Each structure stands twice: as structure tokens, then as C-alpha cells.
Amino acid sequence: MTAALTQLYPRLVAYQNYDVRDFTRLHALIAIAQSDSYTCVTTQKAVYNFWRPWQAITRANEWASVFPKLAAVYDPSWQSFQITPNNPEYPAGHPTASGVLAQTLRCVVGWEVIPGGAITIFATPTVSETYLTVGELEEKMVNARVFGGMHLRASGRVGVNFGHKLSDYTVTNYLLPALPDHGN
């Protein structure tokens, strides 16, 4: 999302007439809400303590007598594509932070469709992705965690929705735009 945000800067100037004060407020709101998201997600992970996909797949046989459908996913040699963090699976932290950033853009800037056309982000020098909407950026964060084997899709969606709520609260209650000075 950071790479996307840097590509959006020129568009904020061109389409929103943003200045230093506007950028500062936008970044501060994102920082406040994302900081809260890390605290909340860490707390919730400790409460729910859900297994990661690799744990559920490689240990499904231990629970198959109680949950017979688990026998179908059991694979003791399965490994996630990416290194999995050593903390519980639910809720997904990165999609929560991405939900915060995307929703803050929606609330403060008013964008869903990115003005001026698609942005292209290079994941590697030879792999790029193109996005037309802020929602596509959020979906990419959920998919990256699922495809990497770190999270279940439901955890990513819950994270994004949680990020939206944190952003809505932050934008509504903090760093409100100053009222214009009418010479009083």
C-alpha cells in the first residue's frame, strides 16, 4: 500500500489541490489509525488464538475424529509459500492496516476510483500489478496473505472491515479540519 500511496501523491495535488498541510493531516490520520490497528489486532490474536493454515493442514488428523471433514485437508508435508509469523492467525494484521489506509483515503480524499487512470505497482522488477480502485488494493492485501499460506480469507476480510471501522472513528474524532478564519 505504501508504494501505491507514493504514486497517488501527484494525483492528490492534481485532482484535490493538496498542499503540505493536507498531506500532513492525511498521513497523521493514517498513522494514528494504523497504530491503533496494530494494538487491537495483537490483543485480538491473543484472545482468539486461532491456528495458522499450516497448523490446521499438517495436524488435521488429530481432530478428524471430532471434525470428519478435516480428514480431506490433512497433508503432513504441506508448507506455506511464505514464512508464517509466529503468532495466531486471526485477525489478519496486514489487511487491517491496509483497510485503514484505504478507508482513510475514501473518507478524507473521497476516492474509490483512482482519478487519472490506473496505477501500476512493481512487486518485483519483472512482476507488476495494475489497480483502478482503492478496493482493488485492499483485495490484493487479502489475497497476498491467502496465497502465501499465512491466513484464511475470512481473517483477511475481517481485518479489512476492522480497519474501516478504526479509520472511520479516527477521521471522525481526530485532527478535524480547521474552520476557515473569517477575519474574527
BELBEL-V888573 format. One record per backbone hydrogen bond with DSSP energy under -1.0 kcal/mol. NH is the residue of the N-H (numbers start at 1). CO is the residue of the C=O. If there is no record, write none. Layout:
[[NH:CO] [NH:CO]]
This chain:
[[5:1] [6:2] [7:3] [8:4] [12:8] [13:9] [14:10] [15:11] [16:12] [18:12] [23:19] [24:20] [25:21] [26:22] [27:23] [28:24] [29:25] [30:26] [31:27] [32:28] [33:29] [34:30] [35:31] [36:32] [37:33] [38:34] [39:35] [40:36] [41:37] [42:38] [43:39] [44:40] [45:41] [46:42] [47:43] [48:44] [49:45] [56:52] [57:53] [58:54] [59:55] [62:59] [63:60] [67:63] [70:67] [71:68] [72:69] [73:70] [75:57] [78:75] [82:148] [87:85] [89:50] [92:155] [97:93] [98:94] [99:95] [100:96] [101:97] [102:98] [103:99] [104:100] [105:101] [106:102] [107:103] [108:104] [109:105] [110:105] [114:132] [117:114] [119:131] [121:129] [123:127] [124:127] [129:121] [131:119] [134:112] [137:133] [138:134] [139:135] [140:136] [141:137] [142:138] [143:139] [144:140] [145:141] [146:142] [147:143] [148:144] [149:146] [150:145] [151:145] [156:152] [157:153] [158:154] [159:155] [160:156] [161:157] [162:158] [163:159] [164:160] [165:161] [166:162] [167:163] [168:164] [169:165] [170:166] [171:167] [172:168] [173:169] [174:170]]
